[in-house]
Amino acid sequence: MKEKLEEFIVESLGFLPAEIIVIIVSALPILELRGGLPLAYLHYDFSLLKSSILSILGNILPIIPILILFQPLSKWLRRFNWYRKMYDWLYNRTMKKSGSVEKFGAIGLMLFTALPLPTTGAYSACVAAIIFGIRFRYAFLSITAGVLIAALIVSLGLASFSLF
């Protein structure tokens, strides 16, 4: 599914410079840096450094708006049944995956973001930070550090993949 979504986005945004496409893909939920970095490196043949920088930038862009706007917007939208169902699903999924956040606070948030696994990343970490009441400054720094670590992990994976 992720590959098809990525392919659709690349085709739809083909009129934009490749750098902007990588930033957009990295800023999207589900794909995030884990989709943008390989796209830049493998599809567009950017250097690993350029791929990492663009993907990190794209993945960090949504953090501040999510941390600031998610709670007030959700509070207003929860009066609609369709949103309440989606919010409950997101809340339950986040609670299942965020044991380390609950136990270790901001450091757990960083580790949660850093793991390059499905449903762990900046978006889920922002929701977890809001749910567990982690202050904005600590949440932003922790999630950003997690994005940097995830970029390192994905980059190392791509570099070792390129050797074979």
N, C-alpha and C positions, 0 to 999 in steps of 0.2 A: 504494500500500500504506500509506504513512504517513497519508494522509488517512482511509482506512478505519479504521485503528487508532485514530487520534485521535477519530473519530466514535464508535467502539465505547466508548472510555473515557468520553467525555462522556455518552453515553447510560447507561452502567452506573453512573456516579458522580453522576448527575443529582440525587440526594438531598442532595448536599453543596453548600456554598456555592461559587459560581463561583471565588472566590479559591483555595480549596483544590484544586479541579480543575486550575487553571492550575499550581499548585505541583507537583501529582502528575504532570501531563503533562510538565512541565519536568524532573522528576527521573527520568523513564523513559529507558532506553537507546533509541536510534534517534531518538525524538522530541526529547528534551532541550529546550533553550531555543529551538531552531529551530522546534519545534512549539508550545511553550507561549506564546511571545510573540505570534505571529500569532493564536492561539486567543483570547487575552485581548483583543487589540486589535480584531480583526475580528469575532469571534463574540460576545464579551461586551461589546463597546463600552467597554472600560476606556480610560482615558487612556494615552497612550504611556508616560508615566512610571510609572504604576501597573502596566501590563503588563510593563514592563522589570524593575521591582523584584521582582514576584512570580516572573517567569521566572528571573531571576538567583538568587533564593533557592532555588527548586526545583532548578536545575541545580547549585548548589554543595553542596546537602545530601548527595548520595551520595559526594562526593569523599573525605572523611575515612574513612568505613567501607571504601571500596574500597581506598584506599592502605594501610590497616592490615590488612584481612582477606583481600585477594585472594590474596596469596602463601601464607600458611599454609593457607587453605582449599583452594586449588588443589593444593598439595602433597599434602594428604590425599585429595582427590577424584581425582587422577590415577591412582590404583590401579584406578579403574573405567574400562572401555574407552570407554563412551559419553562420559564427561567428557574423557578423553584426546584423543579425536577432536575434540571441540568446542574444547578448549584449543589443540590444534595449529592448528586453523583460525583461531582468534582470534590466536594468536601470529604465524602467517604473514601474516595480513591486516594486523596492526599493523606488522610489519616492512616490508611493502611500502609502507605509507602514511607511515612515520615517519622518512624520511631526514633531515628537518630536525632532528628530536629527536636523532638519533644525532650529527649534525654540530655542532649548536649547544647541546646540553644543555637547561638550563632555559628559555633564551630560545626555542629551537626548540619546546619543549613548549608554551609560551605561543602561539606562532604556529600550531602544529598545532591547538590548541584553538580559536583565534580564527576560523579559516576556517570559515564557515558552509556546509560541504559535507557530503554524506552520508559517514558513517563517520569524520568528524573531529569531535571534541567531547570533553567531560570524561571519558566512559567510556574511550574509546580512548586518551586522553592518560594516564589513570591506569595503564592496562596498559603503555603505552610507558614511563612513568616507572619502573615496577617492572622491566620488562625491561632498561632501560638503567641501572638502579641509581641513579637520581636521588634524593637524600635527601628525606625526607618534607617538611621545611619548604620547600625549594626547589620541589618538585613541587606542593605545595598552593598556594603563592603564584603560581607560573607558570600553573597551570591556572585558578585564580581570575581572574587578570588576563586570560587568554584568554577566559574566559566573559564578562567585562565588555566586552572588545573585540567579541566576537561579538554581544552585546546591542546595542552601538552600531551595528554593521553592519546587523543585522536591523532595528533601529529606523529607521535611515535609509532602508532599503529600503521599509519599511512606510509611512513618512512620505511618501516620494516616490510610492509607489503610491496613497496617499490623495488626492494632488493631482490625479490624472487621473480 
